[in-house]
C-alpha cells in the first residue's frame, strides 16, 4: 500500500500544538505549511507525494499508516523535529 501525506515540520512541540489549534479553528493546513514548515515541502503546502512503508522514519511512518484520509495527527516527534501530518490519500 502507498499513502500520500502532507506535513508541517517545526522545532518545538509548543509550535506544533499552536498550529494544530489553528487547524482546528479553520486555518488551511497547506497555508500553515507554507508559512511555518522548516521542511522544503512547505512550499508545496507540505505535500510529500506518494510513499510506501520503509521510506520515512518510523515514528512518522507509524502515524501516517494509522490515520484516516483528511485526518490531522497530534504532534509527532522525530529526529528532525515536531510534525503535524495530514493524510491525503491511500492507494491499495
C-alpha positions in Angstrom: 0.0 0.0 0.0 1.1 3.5 -0.7 -0.1 6.6 1.0 0.1 10.3 0.4 0.6 12.8 3.2 1.4 16.4 3.9 3.3 17.6 6.9 4.4 20.7 8.8 7.8 20.5 10.5 8.6 22.8 13.4 11.3 22.9 16.1 9.1 22.6 19.2 6.1 20.7 20.5 4.6 24.0 21.5 4.8 25.3 18.0 3.1 22.2 16.7 0.4 22.4 19.3 -0.3 26.0 18.4 -0.5 25.2 14.7 -2.9 22.3 15.5 -5.2 24.8 17.3 -5.1 27.0 14.2 -6.1 24.0 12.0 -9.0 23.1 14.4 -10.1 26.8 14.1 -10.3 26.5 10.3 -6.9 27.7 9.0 -5.9 25.7 6.0 -3.2 23.1 6.6 -1.5 24.0 3.3 -1.3 27.7 4.3 0.3 26.9 7.6 2.8 24.5 6.0 3.8 27.3 3.5 4.2 29.8 6.3 5.8 27.7 9.1 7.2 24.4 8.0 11.0 24.1 8.1 10.9 21.3 5.5 11.4 22.2 1.8 8.0 20.5 1.2 6.4 23.5 2.9 6.5 25.5 -0.4 4.2 22.8 -1.8 1.8 23.1 1.2 3.6 20.3 2.9 2.9 17.6 0.3 5.2 14.6 0.5 3.7 12.9 -2.6 3.1 9.1 -2.5 5.3 6.8 -0.4 5.3 3.3 0.9 6.4 1.6 4.1 10.1 1.9 4.8 10.5 5.3 3.1 10.0 7.5 6.2 11.4 7.4 9.7 9.5 5.0 11.9 7.5 7.4 14.2 6.4 9.4 11.2 5.5 6.3 9.2 3.7 4.7 12.1 1.5 7.7 12.5 0.8 8.0 8.7 -0.2 4.4 8.3 -2.6 4.5 11.2 -4.5 7.6 10.0 -7.7 8.1 8.0 -7.8 10.3 4.9 -8.1 14.0 5.8 -7.2 13.3 9.5 -4.6 15.6 11.1 -2.2 14.0 13.6 -1.3 15.1 17.1 2.3 16.4 17.2 4.8 13.6 16.3 8.4 13.8 17.3 11.3 12.6 15.1 15.0 13.4 15.0 14.1 16.2 12.6 11.7 18.0 15.0 8.0 18.0 15.5 5.5 17.2 12.8 1.8 17.6 12.2 0.7 15.2 9.5 -2.4 15.2 7.3 -3.2 12.0 5.4 -4.3 13.0 1.9 -4.6 9.6 0.1 -4.4 5.8 0.3 -3.7 3.5 -2.6 -4.0 -0.2 -2.1 
